[in-house]
Amino acid sequence: MDVGDQSRSARKRRQIVAAATKVFLRRGYRGASMDEIAALAQVSKQTVYKHFADKEQLFTDIVLGTTGQVDQVVQMVAGALTGTTDLDQDLRVLARRFLVALMRPELLQLRRLVLAEADRFPEVGTAWYEHGFDRVLSTLATCFGQLANRGLLGDLQDPLLAANHFVGMLLWIPVNRVMFCGRDDLYSQAELERLADAAVTAFLAGHAPRS
């Protein structure tokens, strides 16, 4: 295969992935068809099967392909907290950016899709969590441990548990509401920032350094 063929093949694969993502998010795994995906991608169904053995492989590749986006969130966490001298301010900035990022409509839709298919594809859900959200929690736990060693947080017996508590306070209200209501426009950025500030206030009150 020459360079031109490789380029065309890569372009068609991107078209298929983009089309399949739209179809899966709109119809779910069961309602999606390879015919509709091929039509939306403007390729033949034979071309779809040339790149992906079946609908299951296509679904798996699409879901797991999004875990790379978490690198930006990991860098956001580390960049905000490593070397901070004003934890209250920097944690508030991080919390606001973190919550706004996780409340993006496309991410909420993907979350619904993964949850809906967790029984059918438990290994996909597990991998999506471990390579995505779990990495963020681990990075946050490392930062919290370092902050405790510097005396900016109280003694943390379990930094990972503290990270889970912090993220839980951030996400519990808005994510649960949009998941159940099926709408992604329930919160303005100002409302999300208010929730983020409240979570930071509660977290720091519970983990303040002891005098």
C-alpha positions in Angstrom: 0.0 0.0 0.0 1.5 3.3 -1.0 1.3 6.6 0.9 -1.8 7.8 -1.0 -3.6 4.5 -0.3 -2.7 4.8 3.4 -3.9 8.4 3.6 -7.3 7.5 2.0 -7.6 4.5 4.3 -6.9 6.6 7.3 -9.4 9.3 6.2 -12.1 6.7 5.7 -11.5 5.2 9.1 -11.9 8.7 10.6 -15.1 9.1 8.7 -16.4 5.8 10.0 -15.4 6.6 13.6 -17.0 10.0 13.5 -20.3 8.7 11.9 -20.4 5.7 14.3 -19.9 8.0 17.3 -22.9 10.1 16.3 -25.1 7.0 15.6 -24.2 5.2 18.9 -24.8 8.3 21.0 -28.1 9.0 19.2 -29.5 5.4 19.1 -27.4 3.4 21.6 -25.6 0.2 20.8 -28.7 -1.9 20.2 -30.4 0.7 17.9 -27.3 1.4 15.9 -26.9 -0.3 12.5 -23.8 -0.7 10.3 -26.0 0.4 7.4 -26.7 3.7 9.0 -23.1 4.2 10.0 -21.9 3.4 6.5 -24.4 5.8 5.0 -23.5 8.6 7.4 -19.8 8.1 6.8 -20.4 8.0 3.0 -18.6 4.7 2.5 -19.8 1.3 1.6 -20.7 -1.2 4.4 -17.9 -3.4 3.0 -15.5 -0.6 3.8 -16.8 -0.4 7.3 -16.2 -4.1 7.8 -12.7 -3.7 6.2 -11.7 -1.5 9.1 -13.8 -3.1 11.9 -14.7 -6.7 12.2 -18.1 -6.1 13.6 -20.3 -3.6 15.5 -18.9 -4.7 18.8 -15.3 -3.9 17.8 -16.4 -0.6 16.4 -18.2 0.3 19.6 -15.3 -0.8 21.8 -12.7 1.2 19.7 -14.8 4.4 19.9 -15.4 4.3 23.6 -11.8 3.4 24.5 -10.5 5.9 22.0 -11.9 8.7 24.1 -9.8 7.9 27.2 -6.9 9.8 25.7 -8.8 13.0 26.3 -8.2 12.5 30.0 -4.6 13.5 29.6 -5.7 17.2 29.5 -7.6 16.8 32.8 -4.6 15.0 34.4 -2.3 17.9 33.3 -4.9 20.4 34.6 -4.9 18.8 38.0 -1.1 18.5 38.3 -0.5 22.0 36.9 -3.0 23.6 39.3 -1.8 22.0 42.5 1.9 21.2 42.1 3.8 24.0 43.8 0.7 26.0 44.8 1.2 28.7 47.5 -2.5 29.6 47.7 -4.4 26.4 47.9 -7.8 28.0 48.4 -7.6 30.0 45.3 -5.9 27.4 43.1 -8.2 24.6 44.2 -11.2 26.8 43.4 -9.8 27.5 39.9 -9.2 23.8 39.4 -12.6 22.8 40.7 -14.4 25.2 38.4 -12.4 24.1 35.3 -12.7 20.4 36.2 -16.5 20.6 36.7 -17.1 22.6 33.5 -14.9 20.1 31.5 -16.8 17.0 32.9 -20.2 18.6 32.2 -19.5 19.0 28.4 -22.6 17.6 26.6 -20.5 15.1 24.5 -18.9 13.7 27.6 -22.2 13.4 29.4 -23.7 11.6 26.3 -20.8 9.2 26.3 -21.1 8.5 30.0 -24.8 7.6 29.5 -23.8 5.3 26.6 -21.2 3.5 28.7 -23.5 3.1 31.6 -26.3 1.9 29.5 -24.1 -0.8 28.0 -22.2 -1.8 31.1 -24.0 -5.1 31.5 -23.4 -6.0 27.9 -19.8 -4.8 27.8 -18.4 -4.8 31.4 -14.8 -4.9 30.2 -15.3 -1.8 28.1 -16.8 0.1 31.1 -14.0 -1.1 33.3 -11.3 0.0 30.9 -13.0 3.4 30.3 -13.1 4.0 34.0 -9.6 2.8 34.8 -7.8 4.5 31.8 -9.9 7.7 32.3 -11.5 8.7 35.5 -9.4 6.5 37.7 -6.2 8.2 36.4 -7.6 11.6 37.4 -8.3 10.4 40.9 -4.8 8.9 41.2 -3.2 12.2 40.1 -5.4 14.2 42.5 -4.6 11.8 45.3 -0.8 12.2 44.7 -1.2 16.0 44.7 -3.3 15.9 48.0 -0.6 13.7 49.6 2.1 16.2 48.6 0.0 19.1 49.9 -0.4 17.3 53.2 3.3 16.8 53.5 3.8 20.5 52.9 1.3 21.3 55.7 -1.3 22.9 53.3 -3.7 20.1 54.1 -4.2 18.2 57.3 -2.8 14.7 57.8 -4.4 12.5 55.2 -4.5 8.8 56.1 -5.8 7.9 52.7 -5.2 10.5 50.0 -7.1 8.5 47.4 -10.2 8.5 49.6 -9.8 12.2 50.0 -9.6 12.6 46.2 -12.8 10.6 45.9 -14.6 12.7 48.5 -13.5 15.9 46.7 -14.6 14.8 43.3 -17.8 13.3 44.7 -18.8 16.6 46.2 -18.1 18.3 42.9 -20.1 15.9 40.7 -22.9 14.6 42.9 -25.4 17.3 42.4 -25.0 18.3 38.7 -24.0 14.9 37.2 -26.8 13.0 38.9 -29.4 15.5 37.9 -28.4 15.5 34.2 -28.0 11.8 34.1 -31.6 11.2 35.4 -33.2 14.1 33.5 -31.5 13.3 30.2 -30.7 16.9 29.5 -27.3 18.6 29.2 -28.4 22.3 29.5 -29.6 22.4 33.1 -26.7 24.4 34.5 -25.1 27.6 33.4 -21.4 28.1 33.8 -22.1 30.5 36.7 -24.1 27.8 38.5 -21.4 25.2 38.0 -18.8 27.6 39.4 -21.1 28.2 42.4 -21.3 24.4 43.0 -17.5 24.1 42.6 -16.8 26.8 45.1 -19.2 25.2 47.7 -17.4 21.8 47.2 -14.0 23.4 47.8 -15.2 25.3 50.9 -16.5 22.0 52.4 -13.4 20.0 51.5 -11.0 22.5 52.9 -13.0 22.9 56.1 -12.8 19.1 56.6 -9.1 18.9 55.8 -7.7 22.0 57.2 -4.2 21.7 58.8 -4.2 21.3 62.5 -2.6 24.2 64.4 
